[in-house]
Amino acid sequence: MGADASHATLQTADSLGLTKSVPADPAAAPSVDPQWWKSFGDPQLDSLVAQAIEGSPNLGVARARLARAQANVGVSRAALMPQVNGAIDLTRTQFPANFIYPAPLGGSVYNDGDALLNFSWEIDFFGKNRSALDAAIGTANAAAAEADAAQVMLSSNVANGYVQWAYLQDRLVVAQRALAQREELFKLVRDRVAAGLDTQLQLKQSESSVPEARQQIEALNEQIAIARHALDALVAKPNATDGLVPPQLGKMKPIALGQSIPADLLGRRADIAAARWRAEAANSSVKNAKTQFYPNINLTAFAGFNSLGFGNLLEKGGETWGIGPAIRLPIFEGGKLRANLRGASADLDASVESYNQTVFDALRDVADQITSIQSVARQQTDQRDAQNAAEAAYDVGMQRYKAGLGTYLDVLTAEDTVLAQRRNNVDLAGRALKAQVGLARALGGGWQPPADSTAAAAPATSATTTTSAATPAAPVAGSGVAVATTRP
């Protein structure tokens, strides 16, 4: 390839080693509900997500960028159309006596008037304006997909923050149970010391565990307050969590996402669509840079009135008109056009590699979330067995200690094991829900191309392949590598 050509290559399903998994009936393909967070069955979470989507400043910025990009499409589209404008000029002029004007005009002051309609039309023989429009459309489509991606990310962040609040609340319940348990044990040891059955050593050991449990509760209350502040910021409403019932992990229903995830679901990610549109826009910009080497052909015309003296402007005899072609051809521009083409090609390489990285990150993201969901499920099975055994051991230890058959050290050891398993239970429950939120986000959060979307059935195999920005090529249908949409 030459120095001016693009060198990057778009990744396809085959190059990534993806297998297609497309059902015979596309409507039967499993998908993520666009309001997937409602599957948790928590009206408070539903309300928080709705408030965040309505009032988020970040979404407002994304929507403003979309509106600006759509306005640019209108500007680029106007360049394809004929241009007509009117002009009225009224000027009082001193005509020089030592120039081309004879007396009595030369050396005198006269009023000069013009009233003209000007017409111009750049005939787009080489596609310069069309490629600029394609680039603007691609940029607008990318902005639309990025706005959708921002909304998906916002809803997942709110859901994650809510799960984190529930997780900390459950940890607080465990800590409060631990405090009650340690206070009960301290009371038992104190009674045994009073009866001469234990020493001051056991009493001090038991007493020190009580303030430690209170400190853990205070630390959890701090984390809960911080988690609520984070939710308030996401919702863009101060004190949005005030008055809400503290959530509990056990009351949140798991999201049904299925055990088998078809690869084509990856294509339903707005960030992948946005990255592909950026590449399409850059590709059109390269085409536009190439057309700069060709002539500009314009058709111009004017018609109106011209006169000396304002009173004669619209009188008979003042009519004027003209029509003709205009051709502009670059001959020597110091290498500017070649440098512009190299810059456009570099931008295309960057956008293609950015798209490829987005695809790689999406694949890793989905794989990580699925791995976590499956692993946490197996860990929860083992953890439940371990917790049941630890609770049983603690009950036996307490009974033996009360009967004078066991030592206080045995009780402490059994208690530490029970508390650790209770914390593990909450940790795994929180991880399970967060992984489900992560998988829903990684699969696009229920995003779908707009109803008027257009996607080609075959992929663009290299960055130098040219396609119309209104109908960009997308990697193999069902591969999940990319999706293309059209939003004029």
Sequence and secondary structure as in RCSB ss.txt:
>XXXX:A:sequence
MGADASHATLQTADSLGLTKSVPADPAAAPSVDPQWWKSFGDPQLDSLVAQAIEGSPNLGVARARLARAQANVGV
SRAALMPQVNGAIDLTRTQFPANFIYPAPLGGSVYNDGDALLNFSWEIDFFGKNRSALDAAIGTANAAAAEADAA
QVMLSSNVANGYVQWAYLQDRLVVAQRALAQREELFKLVRDRVAAGLDTQLQLKQSESSVPEARQQIEALNEQIA
IARHALDALVAKPNATDGLVPPQLGKMKPIALGQSIPADLLGRRADIAAARWRAEAANSSVKNAKTQFYPNINLT
AFAGFNSLGFGNLLEKGGETWGIGPAIRLPIFEGGKLRANLRGASADLDASVESYNQTVFDALRDVADQITSIQS
VARQQTDQRDAQNAAEAAYDVGMQRYKAGLGTYLDVLTAEDTVLAQRRNNVDLAGRALKAQVGLARALGGGWQPP
ADSTAAAAPATSATTTTSAATPAAPVAGSGVAVATTRP
>XXXX:A:secstr
  TTS       HHHHT      SSGGGS    TTGGGGG  HHHHHHHHHHHHH HHHHHHHHHHHHHHHHHHH
HHHTTS EEEEEEEEEEEE  TTSS  TTTTT EEEEEEEEEEEEEEE TTSHHHHHHHHHHHHHHHHHHHHHHH
HHHHHHHHHHHHHHHHHHHHHHHHHHHHHHHHHHHHHHHHHHHHTTSS HHHHHHHHHHHHHHHHHHHHHHHHHH
HHHHHHHHHHTSTTTTTT     GGGS      S   GGGGGG HHHHHHHHHHHHHHHHHHHHHHTTS EEEEE
EEEEEEEESGGGTTSTT EEEEEEEEEE     TTHHHHHHHHHHHHHHHHHHHHHHHHHHHHHHHHHHHHHHHH
HHHHHHHHHHHHHHHHHHHHHHHHHHHTTSS HHHHHHHHHHHHHHHHHHHHHHHHHHHHHHHHHHHTTTT    
TT    SS   STT    TTS   SSTTSSS       
